[in-house]
Amino acid sequence: MIQAIVFLPLLAALVAGLGQRAIGPFASKLVTTGALFTSCALSWPIFLSFVTGTGEAEVVTVLHWVSSGALQFNWELRVDTLTAVMLVVITTVSALVHLYSWGYMEEDPDQPRFFAYLSLFTFAMLMLVTANNLVQMFFGWEGVGLASYLLIGFWYKKPSANAAAIKAFVVNRVGDLGFMLGIFGTFLVFGTVSIPDILAAAPGMAGSSITFLGMRLDTMTILCLLLFIGAMGKSAQLGLHTWLPDAMEGPTPVSALIHAATMVTAGVFMVCRLSPMFETAPIALGVVTFVGAATCLFAATVGTTQWDIKRVIAYSTCSQLGYMFFAAGVGAYGAAMFHLFTHAFFKALLFLGAGSVIHAMHHEQDMRYYGGLRKHIPLTYWAMMAGTLAITGVGIAGVAGFAGFHSKDGILEAAFAAGGGGVIAFWVGIFAALLTSFYSWRLVFLTFHGKPRWEESEHIQHAVHGEHEDPSAEHASGNHAPHHRDAHGDGTAGYHPHESPLSMLIPLGVLSLGAVFAGYVFAHPFIYPEEGAAFWAGSIAFDEHLMHTAHEVPTWVKWTPFTVMAIGLFLAWNSYVRNTTLPARFVAQFRLLHQFLYNKWYFDELYNILFVKPAFWIGRFFWKKGDEGTIDRFGPDGAAALVAGGTRLAVRLQSGYVYGYAFVMLLGLVGLASWAMVKFL
């Protein structure tokens, strides 16, 4: 069964990608979507068997892979609780994204290639989460990196899409360098790349030291920090996060797949999979906690100022990943995975809902040009409401709540219970929850409430006048200045936003159920002490004592997340519904702060100065001085040119006439005789 789950998406990708001209768009979509729904249908029974306690961990050998001295490992598919959770997350979201793309990409002329890339992406992620050794995990790790490059740059005629794809690829290579060094170091220390063998031997290495960069340092701390650098790149943590918002240049279904179920969750999965290693390195766990909390805060602050609907949700993803990492940092790996699980449903819902809005608004992504859409696209509105209620953590402690209420509150309670740095992470998470509520409800109010503001949109103007744009040149993501109204009227005459087709609405409905019920249904096996210990047994380092303490934190700790959610909701309502002039007055009063946040803490500008410009300078130096000034000068333009010139001269001497050759021979004899006379006489 596990072989079919993993390899069906690969087979579908090959069929759609290589046979697209032979079978056509419809068959390509049918094959890929059918394969993903089949994988999804096979994954859920495996997951539910672990939830009910009837599932058993197993390792399935696919083939013998590498045997080189001490380095020996097979290609094996590992199935345990952690794998089962990731299987349902990946296949469910990917299957729904495939179905959603039928409607969203309907007008794109290159659909088979798009669906092939989606399936390839899914296969790579499945390879990653079923890996039983670090090399196989790295294979899947790089596979999702490749597939993300292809998907983000899918509209390759758009320069901004190409730039975003390259940026994602390059930034992830930085993180992957750390991940590779971590794998090399782990093999050096443990003599194996087998994950079970490494985790079994990890406690015995606690307190040992290793030479690194000329210094004698704690072995497990160095290994875990190197591995975590890889997680920072893949999961867009602060410092290596800059690629994630630009990834919005890809089609919206790509954003949903990358952010909800696949690439960005790989780092969290890896840390949880190797949690017994991290448990032996308290300093490394402290770094994970700090970076996670800092990312959580950073992304939440930036999300409050963005106008592009997809970028707001993208920074939300970055912030929610911060929650997952600081949960892992305090030892609450079950809570981290629970938030990963629920986040997949409500974040995919929010992205696909945003895609439905963009579809209705002719690819306009600036929320300043929306307003009043709840009457025109009511099904999308209620789906987005479900996602917003989930991500903001609406619920009543001890009673019920949406998905994010159970998982995010579980993280905050565990952080508080952990004490020390966990308490700091708790307060950072509380403030981030306030900001999350504000920017999430801000998105809802700007998009669906108030008066329509479509008359200023260039895309809507084109739609009103019957002008259609090439999908490959779709409007670039980002903020842009309002355009002038139509000279013939208010610019909205004859235009009415339309609800999305059924293929897009069905995934929204299914994901809405997950956003509403996933937290309530699965909270016990994921994060409750006794049930969690049985559920996660042998899969992650589940701290039963910590989770028991987390459920006994003071009442005010349990109610604080709800309180700040309500405050954020009120602030958003007061600013964008009741008193719409308030945001402009706030920006005027705190212009420098707004510019700092709106420009994403100037990370891009800083990296441009520190890395991009020096890299281009070095490249130009080697191009002009090295390639042209040295290699070309002494190569094609030097020695080669001399040979070519000599050849042309020699060719001119080859006249083909006998008297010419006789004359040359005579000159040679005269020269020889002259030399002999001078030499011997």
N, C-alpha and C positions, 0 to 999 in steps of 0.2 A: 504493500500500500504506500509506504513512504517513498519508494522509488517512483511511483506514478505521480505523487504529489510534486516531487522535485523536478522530474524530467518532462512532464507534460508541457509546462510553459516553454522549455527550451525547444521541444519538438515543434510547438506551435510557432515560435519565433522563426525557426528555420523555414517552415512551410510558407509563412506569410512574407518573410524577408526575401527568400531566394525565388519563390514561385509567384511573386506578386503579379507579374505580367501575364503569367499563364492562367492563374485562377481568378484574378480581378479583386477589386476592393471588398465586395460583399463576402466572398468566400474567405478572404483574409481575416475580416472582422469576425466571421462566424467561427473559424478555426481557433483563433486566439481567445476569444471570449468563452467559447465552449470549453477549452482546455482549462481556463482559470476557474470556471464554475465547477468543473469536475474536481480540480485540486481542492477547492474550497469545501465541496461536499465530503471529500475524503478526510479533510483536516478536522472538522468539527467533532466527529466521533472519537478521534484520538484525544482531543482536548477534554471532552466531556468525560472520558474514561478516567482521566487523572483527577478531574473535579470530584467525581463520585468515589474515587479511591480504588477503582478496579484496574487502572492502567499500570503497566509495568515498563520500566525503562529498557531499551534495547539498542543494540548497535548493529546495523546492517552493512556488511562489506560489499562494495560495488566492484572493486578490482584492486589488485596489488599495484601500488603506485611507484614508490621510490625505495631503492635499497642501495645505499652508498655508504659503506663503512658503518659508523654509528648512527647515521641518519637513515632510519627505516620507518616507513609508515604506509598505510593503505588509504584508499579513498573509501571512507566509511560515513554512513549517515547515522547520526546519533539522535535518538528519540527519547526525551525525558520531559519533565514538566515544563522546563524553561523553553525547550524546543516547541512543545505543543502550544504554548501561549503564543509564541511568535508565528507558528504556522497559521493559526486562525486569524491573527492580526493581518499578516501579509496577504494571504489568499483571499480573505473576505474583502478587504479594501481594494485590492488589485482587481478582483472580479467585478466589483461595483464600478470601479474607475473604467474598466474596459467597456462595460455596458453604457455608462454615462457618455463615453467618448463617441458612441454611435451618433448621438444627437449633436454633441458639441463640435465634432470634427466633420460633420456631414458635408460641408462645402469645401473641405480641404482636398486638393487634387492628389495628395500623396498619403492617403490613409493607410495603405498596407505597410509602408515603412514605419509609420507612427505606431501601429498596433504591434508590429514586430519588435520595436524598441521597448514598448511597455512589457511585453512578455519576457524579453531578454532581461530587463531590469528585475522582474519578479524572480526569474530563475537564479540570478546572481545572489539575490537576497536570501532565497531558500537555501542555496549552497552555503551561505555564511552561517545561518542559524542551525544547520544540521551538521556542521563541521565537528569532527571528533579529534582534530589536531590543528595546530596553529597555522600550518601551511595551507590546509584546505580553507580555513577561515580567511586567510589572506587572499586566497583565490577569489572567494566571494566578495571580500572587501574591495578588491580592485575591480571586480566585475561591476559592482554597483557604481563605482566611480566612472568607469567607461560608459555605462548605460546612461548615467546622469548627464555626462558630457553630450551624448547623442541627443537626449531628449530636451535638455535646456536649449541647445542650439538647433532644434528641429527646424525652425524657420530660418534656415541658414542665409537667406537673402537679406535678412534684417541685421545690420551691423551690430546693434546692441545685443541681439541674441547670441551672436558669435562671441562677442566680448564677454558676456556673462558665462558662457560655456567654458571658455578658456580660463576665466577667473576661478570658477568652481574647480576645474581640473588642477590648476596650479596650487591653489591654497590647500587642497586636499593632499597634494603631493608632499607638502611641508609636514602635515600631520602624519602621513604614511611613512615618512622617513623615521620618525620616532617609533612608529609601530613596528617597522622592520628591525630597528635596533633592539627593540624590546624582545622580538621573536628570536633574534640572533643571540641576545644575552641569555634568554631563557634556555635555549638549547645548550649554550655553553655551560650554564650552571647545572641544569638537570640532566643533560645528555639525551634528551628526548623532546619531541614536539607533541607527543600525545597529551591531550588535555587532562584525561583522568589521571595519568601517571604524574603529571606536573602538580595537580591539585593535591594528590595524596602525599607528595613529597614536600610541598610548600611549608607546612608547619615546622619541619625539621631544619629548614634553612633560616628560620627566624633568628636574628642576632648575628648572622654571618656577615662578612664584608667582602668586597670585590674592588679591584682597581679600575677606576673609570676616570678618564681625562686626567690621568696622573695623580689621582687622589684615591685614598682608601675610604670607601663609602659603604653604607649598609646595602647588602645585596638586594633584598626584596624591595626596598624603597626605590632604588634605581630602576629595577625591572618594571615595577608598577607605574612609576612616573613616565617611563618611556612608552609603555603601552597606553597610558592615559593621554599622552600627546596625540596618538592616533585617534583616540576617541574624541578629543577636542576638535580635530579637523573634520571628522565625519559627522559629528553631532553639533557642529557649529557653536562651540563654546567660545567665550570671550577671548579675543586674540586671533582666533582662526574662524571667526563667525562671518567675515565680510562677504563670503560667497553666497550665503543663504538668501538674503533679500534680492540680490540680482538674479537668482534662479527663477524669479517670477517672470522672466522674459520668455520662458517656455510656455506652451499651452497650459491652461488651467488644470486639466486632468493630471498633468505631470506634477504640478505643484502639490496637488492632493496626495499623489502617490509618494513623492519624495518626503513630504512633511509629516504624513500621517502614519505610514506603515513600513517604509523601507529605509532609505539611506540614513536619515538623521537619527533613527533609533538604533542604528548599528553600534554606536559607541556605548550607549546605555546597556545594550545586550552584552557586549563584550566585557564590560566591567562587572556585570552581574554573573556572567558565566565564569569569570576568573575571580569571583569574590573570595574564595579561600586564600588566594594569593594576596589580595588587597588587605585581608584581615591580619596578615602578618606584617603589614607596613603602615603603622598609625600615621606617620608623617605623610605618606602618599594619600591616605584617606582624608587627612586634613586639607591637602591641596585640592582634592576632588570636591570637598565641601565648600571651600573658599571660591573656587572657580565656578561651581554651580550656582552659588548664591549671587556672585557678582554678575554672572550672565543673566540670571533671573531678573535682577534689578535693572541692568543696562537695557535689555530688550524691552522691558515693560515701559521704561521712561521714553524710549524712542517711539514705541507704538502709539503713544498719546498724541503725537504731532503729525503723523503721516496722513496723507489724503488718498493715496492709492489703496483701494480696498484689499488687494492681494498683499500688499506690503504690510498693512496692519496685521493681517492674519499671519504673515511670515514672521514678523517680530514676536507675535504671540507664540508661535512654535518655538522660537529661540528661548523665550522666557520659560515656557513649560518644560523644555529640556533641562533648563537650569534647576527646576524643582526636582526632576528625576535624579540628576547628578548629586545634588546635596543630600537627597535621601540616601543614595548609595554611600555617600561620604560619611554619614553618621551610622551606617550599618543597617539601614532599613531597606535592604535589597528587595524584599517582597513589596513594600510600598512603592519603590521606584518602578518595578515591573507592573504593578497595578495601575499606576498613572500612565505608563506607556500603553497599557491595554485600553483604558477608557479614552485616553487622548486620541488614539487611532480613530475611534468612532466620531467624536465630536469635532476633531480637527479636519478629518476628511469631509464631514458634513459641512463645516464652515467654508472650506475651499470650494467644494462642489456647489454649495449655495451661492457663493460669490461668482462662480462661473455662470450660474443660471442668471444672476443679475447682469453680468457682463454680456451674456448672450441676448438678454432682453434689451439692453441699452446699446446694441451694435458696437461691442468691444470697447465702450467707454469704461475706464477704470477709476476715474477721479470721482470721489464721493461728493465733491462740491457740485457736480452736475446731476445728482440723483434727486431724491426727495419724493415723498408721496407714492412710493411704489407698492405699498402693501395692498392697495386697491386693485392694482393691475396684475400683480404676480402673487396672489395670496398664498399659494402652496409653497412657493419659495420662501415667502415671509415667515410662515409658521415653522418651516424647516430650520431657517436661520435662527429663529427664536429658540428652538430646542437646543441648537448648538451653543447659543449664547448663554442660556440658562445652565448648560452643562459646564462650559469653560469658566464661568464666573462663580461656580460652586454654590448654586442656589439649593438650599435644603435646611432642614431643621434637625439639630443634633439629637440623636436618639430616636428619631422618627423616620424620616425618609428624605431623599434628595436626588438631584440629578447626578450623572456619572462623575463629573468633576468634583462634586461635593464630597463624595466618599473617598476618592483617590487623593485629591489634593489635601483635604483635611487630614487624611491619614499620614501624609508626608509631614505636614506641619506639626502634628501631635508627636510623631516619632522624633522629629528634630528637637522639639522642646524637651521630650523625655530623655534624649541622649545627653543633655547638659553640655557644658563647655562651649565649644564652637557651634554646637547644634542650636543653642539658644540664640546665638547671633543670626544663624541661618533662619531660624524661626521668625525673628522680627523682620529680617529682609524679605522673607517670603510673605509675611503679612502685608508689608507695604506694597510689594509687587502684586498681591491679590487685589489691593485697593486700585492700583493703576490698571490691572487687567479688567476689573469691572468697569472702570471709567472708559477705556478705549473700546471695549467690546460693545457697551451700550451706546457709545458715541457712534460706532459704525451702524448700529441698528437705527438710531434716530436719524442720522444723516441720510441713510439709504431709503428707509421705508416711511418715515414720518415727515411732517412739514409740507411745504408747498413744493411742487415740481420745479426743478432748476435746470431743465434740459435745454433751454433755449441757448445757453452759452456753449454747448458742446459741439465741437467740430464734427464728431462722428454722427451725432444726431442730425446735424445740418445736412450731412451727406445722405443720411437715410431719408430725410424729408424730401430731398430733391431727387431721390432715386439714384444716387450715386453709390456704387459698390466698390469696396477696396479689396485688393488681393489679400487673402488670409495670411500669406507668407510675409506681408508687409504690415501686419496688424500693428495698431498703435503701440508704441513703446511704453512700458510701465514707467511710472514716475509721476511727479507733480509738474503741472504746466499751467501757464497763465490762462485765464478765461479768454474765450474768443468773442468777437462781436456778434451781435444778433443779426438774424436775417433781415436784410433791408426791406423785404416784402411783408414783414409781419413779425410776430413774436417768435418765430422759429420752431414752434411746436405744432403748428396747425397740420392736421392730417396724420400725426404720428401718435401711436399708442403702444407703450411697452407690452410685450406679449409673454405669456407663460411658456416655459420650455417644453419640448416634446416629452412624451411618456418615457422614452429611454433615459432621459435625464432626471425625471421626477421619481422614478422607481428607486434608484439608488439613494436619493434624498430621503425617501420614506423609510427605507431599511436602516439607514444610518441614524435617522431620528430615533428609532426604537432603541438603538444602541446607546445614543446620547442620553436617553431618558432612563433606561433600565439596567445598563451594563454594570454600573456601580453598585446598585442595590442587590442585584442577583449574585454577583461574584465577589463581594467584599469579604465574606467569611473565609473562603479558601485562600485568598491572596494575603490578607493582612491580620486576621485574627490569630491569636497565639497558638492554640491547640490545633485548629484546622490548618493554619498556615504551616506549622511544623510538619504535619503529615503530607500536605500538598506539595511542599517544596523539598521534601526529603531527598538528599543526594543530588539536588539540582543546583541550589545556591546556598550560601551561608546564611540561613534564616536564623535571626536572633530572637528566640521565643521570649526571653526575658524583656528585651527592649520593647517588643510589640505589646507585651502584657502591660508594661509601664505606660506605654503610649495611650492605651485605652483607659488609663486611670488618672490622666492629667486633670488639673483643676477645671472646673466648669467654664471659667472665663476663657481658658485656652480653647475650648471647644466652640465657644460662641464668637470669639474674635474674628475668625474668617467670615462668618455670616455678617457680622457688623460692618466690616470694611467693605464687603460686597454691596451692602445696602447704601453705604456712604457713596461709593463709586457710582452706583445707579442714580442716586439723587443728583450728584454733581453733573453727570452726563445729561440727565433730563432737564435740569435747570439751565444748562449751558446751550443745549441744542434744540430744546422744545419750548421751554417757558421764556427764557431771556436770551435770544439768539445773538445779541450784541455783546454778551459777556466774553466769549472767546477772543474777539478782536480787542477788547479792552485789556484783557489779561496779557495778550501778546504785546500790546503797546507798552504795558507797564513793565513786563519782564522780557524785553526783546532779546537780550543777550542769552538768557536761559533758554528761550524758545529756539533761537538759532542754534545753540549748542545741541539741543535734543533733536531738532529737525534735521540737522546735518550729521546725525548718528555719532555724536561725540567726536566727530572729525577723524574717525579711524581711517576712512578711505584716503583722506587728504594726508594724514600722517604716514600711512603706508606708501603713498605715492612719493613722498619726499624721501623716506628711508630706504625703500626697496625698489619701487618701479623706476624712478628716474635714474638712480645709480645703475640699475640693470640695463636700461636702455643706453646709458653712457658707455658702459663696458662693452655692450654689444656693438655700438657704433665704433668704438676704439678698435676692437678686433676686426671689424669690417673694413674700416678705412686704412688703419695702420698695419694690421696683420694680413688681411685677405688681399686688399688692393695694393697697399704700400709695400708688402714683402712678398707674398706668394705670387700675386699677379706680376709684380715688377720683375722678379727674378725667375718666374716660371713662364706663364703664357706670354708676358710682355718682355721678358728678358732672354733667357737661354733658348726658349722655344722660338722667339722671334728671330734670334741670331741664326738658329738652324734653318728656319724658314727662308730667311734672306740668303743664306749660303746656298740653299737648295735652288732658289730662283736663279742665282748667278751661275751655278753649275749647269742648270738647264739651258741657259743661254749659250754656254760653251759647246753644248752638244748640237752642232749645226747639221750633221749628217753628210757633209761634203768631205771627200777624201783629201783634197788639198788642205783643208783646215786642220785635219788630224796630222797630216804630214808636216805642216808648219809648226804645230805644237811639239811634235817629236823632234824637229830640227832645233827648236828653242831649248828643248831639254838636253840635246847633245851639246849645244853650244855652252849651256850653263855647266854641264858636267866637265867639259874640257877646260873651261875657265877656272873651275874649282881645282882641277888637277894641276894646272899650271901654277896657280898661286900656292898650292900646298907643297908641291914637290920641286919646284924650280927656284 
